[in-house]
Every structure is written in structure tokens, then in C-alpha cells.
């Protein structure tokens, strides 16, 4: 169906823009993301480049390039859904979270600087969600969103003309 891959690419781009915009809005309210949350954003950022590439390639008859871009997005979002399942299990305390779920420390010039950093660093734990929406955490919601985008990207790959 002509135009369908372009529409699916536009849908993926819009979803990525909405997800990242929502994440930034959440941060502007003072809620800092944990390390897993940052990792879960990577496919959305990648979609900012891959979705327009897929749509343009499909529109200009470059089927292999469009299919590759869609398949890469499908793979990234499938991995994201799996990571979000893991993050959800960490939040529910069913599995241990990563040991690096902590705030960043910059290089301290002296022991006094180091002690000041320890007092001001805000550690964001991966196992303590700060926001619940309709009974689910953002990681829980991301399982569904990433799975849906995996499906959309797969449809895009299948809809590209050979």
C-alpha cells in the first residue's frame, strides 16, 4: 500500500518525540531519572534519525534502506521492551537492580571537595519509582509502548516495496 511505510515512520517519530518530551517535562518538575530510565530512552533518540530515514527511503524507492531502518528500530524497541520488563521487575523488587544506579560524581580536587559532593549528590534508585500513572510506573508503561513500537516498525519493514 503506497504511503503506508511513510505514515508508520511518522507515527514512530511522533511517539518518540512524545516520549522524550514527556521525559524532559517530568525532569523539569524535579524528578530525576535513574540509570535504567536513561538507557530506556536510547531507542527513542535513535528513532529521531531512523524514522525519517525509513520514511524518506520508502518514499524514494530505496526499499532495502527503508526496510533496514525499520528493522533496526524494531530491534531497538524490542530490546527496550525487554529492558523495561527488567526495570519493572527491579521496581517490584523481584530481581536485584544494577549496582550503578547512583548519581554521578565528578573528579574531586581534594578530600574536602569529595565530601561536599557526597553531601550534595542525589542518588536516584532504580528500585524506587517516583511516579505512578493509573497504577503503573513509567517503566511499566514503557513495556507496552516499546512493544507497540516494535510492532509498528515491523509492519513498516513488511510494507516496504521490494
N, C-alpha and C positions, 0 to 999 in steps of 0.2 A: 504494500500500500504506500504510494508516494506521500512523502511528508511525515509519515509516522515516526521514523527514526529521529527526525529533527524535533518533533514535538516531545518525544521521550527524552532527548538530550536537554531540551529546555526545561522539562519537568525536573530532571535530576539537578540541573543548575539552580533552579528556583528553590528546591528542597535544601540544597547545600547552603545557599545564601540565607535561607530562613534559619537553618540550624546554627550556623556560625553567628548570624545576627542575634539570635536568641542567647547564645552562649556569652557573647560580648555584653548584651544587656544584663544578663544575670551577674556578670562580673562587675558591671557598673553599679550594681546595687550593693556591692561589698562582699559578694560570695565568691571565694576563690576556688578554682577547680583543683582537683587532686591530680596526681601524676597520670593515672589511668584516664581521667577525663581529657587531658591534653592529648594523649595518644589516640583517643577515640575521635578526635577532630581531624586527624590526618586525611582520611578518605574524603571528607567534605572539602578540605582545601585542595586536594588533588582534583576533585570534580570541577573546581573553578577553571581549570585548564582543559581537563579531559572532556567534559560535556560539550563545550563549544567546539572543540576539535572534532568530536564524533558527529555533531550536527553539521558542521561545515563539510566534513569529508563525505558524509552521506548525501548532502545536497549537491556536491560537485562530482559525484560518481566515483569517489575513491572508496569503494566498498571494503577493501581489506583494511585500510586505515581506520575507517569508522568502526568496523567490527572489532578491531584490536582495541580501540579506545573504550568501546562499550564493555568488552570482556575484561579489560583491566579494571574498569570501575566496578564491575560485578564482583571480581575477585577481592578488590579492596573493601567493598561494603560487606561481603560475606565474612571476611576476616574481622571487620569491625563488629559485626553482629556477634561473632564468637567471643571477641574481647569483651563486649558488653555483657554477655552471659557470665563470663568470668567475673567481671566487675560486680554484677548483681549478686553473685554467689559470695563475693568478698563482703559486700554490704550486709548480706543476710548472715554473715559470719559462719558460712558453711565450709569455706576454704580460707586458707591464710592469704593475705594480700601481699603484694611485693614489699620488700624491705626498704625500697627507695621512696616510699610515699612520705616525703618530707619537704620542707621548704628549702630553697636554695641558699647556700651560704657563699658569700663572696670571699675572696682571699683577704685574710686579716693581716695587717702590718705588725700587730703586736698582740700580746695576750689580752690587754685591755680592750682592743678593738674586737677581738674574738668574743670576749664576754659580753660586750654590748650587742653584738649580732645575736648571740644566744637569747638575750632578753627581748629582742625585737622581732625575731623570725616567727612567723605564724605557720605552724605545721598544719597542712591540710591532709587529713587522714582519708585513705581510700575506703575504709570500712565504716565511715560515719557520714551518710548522706545529709546534706544540709537543706535540701528542697524535695518536697513530695508534691506531685501533681496527680490528683484523682487517685490517690493511694499508691502511686508508683514513683520511684526515683527517676532521675534523668537517665541513669544507666539502664534502668528497666525499659523506659520509653525508647532508648536508642536501640535496643534489641529489635523492636518492631520496625522502627524507621529504617535501620540499616538493612534488615531483611527485605523490606518493601523495595528499597532502592536497588538491592541485589536483583530482585525480580524485574524491576523496570529496566535496568541495564541489560539484563539477559534478553528481555523482549526486544530491546533496541538492537542488540547484536543479531538476533534472529531475523529482524525486519529489514536489515540492510540488503540492498540488491547486490547480486553477485557480479 
